[in-house]
Amino acid sequence: MATPATRPRRNRIQQRVFKVVNVPMRTVLGLPFATPLGKRLMLVFFTGRRTGRSYRQPLSYVKEEGVLLTPGGGNWKFNLADGKPVRIRLRGRDLQARPELVRDPGEVQRLLGIMVAANPMIGRFIPIPRDPDGRFDQQRLDAALTYGFRIVRWHLDSD
């Protein structure tokens, strides 16, 4: 009889820490003016697909060629639909953004490289080891994509 897969201990601890840390982060990121945290974090507002509850999720982001990129490793991303506008708070301003859930392994590899180069802290929160050349291990990345990891590419709507 097979035992159910459990998440690695590191991921469980990280989830508990974020649950506590996200409480003050929501408050700071929700302020109507830019804060130092807003240089790398944004607040995403969405509705739960099953519960209908409203959520506010702090997310790290990297700006690249007019879009925002965020790693989508948590369950929150399942509440997004490709192209359906979502409200975000970015540097104290409320904006509309359309998420694109990137699943293609080659594109995810490329975007992760861009994200980690711009913000090395992102690499610490993505539990995929890197090859000596700095690329994410392709086999582990493919496994992560199989289990739901995505990159969310946020297309900002014009004001």
GUDREN-183072 format. One line per 5 residues: number of its first residue (from 0); their letters; for each residue x, y, z of C-alpha. Coordinates in nm, 3 decimals, decimal comma. Each point is the difference from the previous one (the first is absolute). Layout:
NUM	a	X:Y:Z ~ ...
END
This chain:
0	matpa	0,000:0,000:0,000 ~ 0,148:0,332:-0,105 ~ 0,038:0,276:0,257 ~ -0,141:0,340:-0,088 ~ 0,255:0,253:-0,116
5	trprr	0,081:0,265:0,258 ~ 0,158:0,332:-0,068 ~ 0,363:0,036:0,108 ~ 0,054:0,130:0,352 ~ 0,159:0,319:-0,132
10	nriqq	-0,315:0,083:-0,199 ~ -0,228:-0,065:0,298 ~ 0,209:0,229:0,223 ~ 0,013:0,267:-0,271 ~ -0,380:-0,013:-0,035
15	rvfkv	-0,046:0,052:0,377 ~ 0,244:0,291:0,005 ~ -0,172:0,170:-0,294 ~ -0,339:-0,045:0,165 ~ 0,123:0,214:0,290
20	vnvpm	0,215:0,247:-0,198 ~ -0,271:0,067:-0,260 ~ -0,230:0,159:0,260 ~ 0,207:0,320:0,047 ~ 0,109:-0,013:-0,366
25	rtvlg	-0,362:0,034:-0,112 ~ -0,036:0,311:0,214 ~ 0,320:0,167:-0,122 ~ -0,055:-0,090:-0,366 ~ -0,363:0,118:0,024
30	lpfat	0,102:0,357:0,090 ~ -0,099:0,264:-0,257 ~ 0,362:0,109:-0,052 ~ 0,322:-0,169:-0,105 ~ 0,209:-0,168:0,270
35	plgkr	0,347:-0,157:-0,020 ~ -0,163:-0,346:0,003 ~ -0,191:0,090:-0,315 ~ 0,319:-0,005:-0,207 ~ -0,011:-0,380:-0,002
40	lmlvf	-0,344:-0,090:0,135 ~ -0,353:0,064:-0,120 ~ -0,342:-0,086:0,136 ~ -0,239:-0,206:-0,214 ~ -0,375:0,000:0,067
45	ftgrr	-0,200:-0,301:-0,116 ~ -0,308:-0,206:0,080 ~ 0,025:-0,363:0,104 ~ -0,132:-0,227:-0,274 ~ -0,174:-0,236:0,245
50	tgrsy	-0,071:0,218:0,303 ~ -0,081:0,332:-0,168 ~ 0,205:0,168:0,275 ~ 0,213:0,305:-0,076 ~ 0,375:-0,039:0,046
55	rqpls	0,300:0,233:0,003 ~ 0,326:-0,176:-0,081 ~ 0,343:0,168:0,027 ~ 0,221:-0,114:-0,289 ~ 0,355:0,071:-0,106
60	yvkee	0,032:0,135:-0,351 ~ 0,253:0,100:-0,260 ~ -0,079:0,254:-0,269 ~ 0,112:-0,108:-0,346 ~ -0,088:0,162:-0,332
65	gvllt	-0,327:0,155:0,115 ~ -0,129:-0,306:0,187 ~ 0,037:-0,124:0,357 ~ 0,126:-0,351:0,071 ~ -0,078:-0,195:0,316
70	pgggn	0,079:-0,358:0,097 ~ -0,323:-0,196:0,039 ~ 0,085:-0,277:0,241 ~ -0,291:0,037:0,241 ~ -0,362:-0,102:-0,026
75	wkfnl	-0,110:0,362:-0,045 ~ 0,074:-0,019:-0,374 ~ -0,282:-0,253:-0,052 ~ -0,240:0,291:0,058 ~ 0,127:0,180:-0,310
80	adgkp	-0,128:-0,042:-0,353 ~ 0,216:0,087:-0,300 ~ -0,091:0,348:-0,120 ~ -0,268:0,069:0,265 ~ 0,077:0,340:0,159
85	vrirl	0,110:0,006:0,362 ~ 0,057:0,301:0,224 ~ 0,354:0,045:0,128 ~ 0,153:0,263:0,224 ~ 0,340:0,099:-0,135
90	rgrdl	0,206:0,266:0,177 ~ -0,310:0,150:0,164 ~ -0,217:0,004:-0,313 ~ -0,292:-0,225:-0,089 ~ 0,032:-0,139:-0,353
95	qarpe	-0,167:-0,262:-0,215 ~ 0,219:-0,281:-0,129 ~ -0,075:-0,304:-0,210 ~ 0,186:-0,313:0,114 ~ 0,156:-0,243:-0,244
100	lvrdp	0,096:-0,334:0,156 ~ 0,322:-0,108:-0,171 ~ 0,033:-0,379:-0,019 ~ 0,251:-0,057:-0,282 ~ 0,320:-0,147:0,152
105	gevqr	0,236:0,199:-0,225 ~ -0,178:0,327:0,065 ~ -0,021:-0,067:0,375 ~ 0,377:-0,070:0,003 ~ 0,066:0,327:-0,187
110	llgim	-0,229:0,207:0,222 ~ 0,144:-0,149:0,319 ~ 0,346:0,104:-0,120 ~ -0,122:0,357:-0,054 ~ -0,174:0,008:0,337
115	vaanp	0,294:-0,134:0,200 ~ 0,242:0,236:-0,177 ~ -0,221:0,298:0,093 ~ -0,081:-0,120:0,353 ~ 0,226:-0,278:0,136
120	migrf	-0,232:-0,051:0,302 ~ -0,256:-0,159:-0,231 ~ 0,241:-0,289:-0,058 ~ -0,003:-0,079:0,371 ~ -0,374:-0,059:0,000
125	ipipr	-0,003:-0,226:-0,304 ~ 0,107:-0,345:0,123 ~ 0,150:-0,111:-0,331 ~ 0,377:-0,054:0,002 ~ 0,218:0,162:-0,262
130	dpdgr	0,253:-0,154:-0,233 ~ 0,362:0,123:0,012 ~ -0,081:0,235:-0,290 ~ -0,269:0,172:0,215 ~ -0,302:-0,142:-0,183
135	fdqqr	-0,271:-0,172:0,199 ~ 0,026:-0,379:-0,008 ~ -0,224:-0,095:-0,294 ~ -0,121:-0,330:0,145 ~ -0,104:0,162:0,329
140	ldaal	-0,155:0,294:-0,185 ~ -0,205:-0,241:-0,215 ~ -0,117:-0,177:0,316 ~ -0,097:0,334:0,159 ~ -0,198:0,094:-0,311
145	tygfr	-0,176:-0,337:0,011 ~ -0,108:0,076:0,357 ~ -0,127:0,349:-0,082 ~ 0,292:0,244:0,017 ~ -0,047:0,290:-0,242
150	ivrwh	0,139:0,342:-0,073 ~ -0,270:0,266:-0,002 ~ 0,059:0,267:-0,260 ~ -0,216:0,302:0,090 ~ -0,101:0,223:-0,291
155	ldsd	-0,088:0,345:0,135 ~ -0,309:0,165:-0,144 ~ 0,043:0,361:-0,116 ~ -0,134:0,273:0,227
END
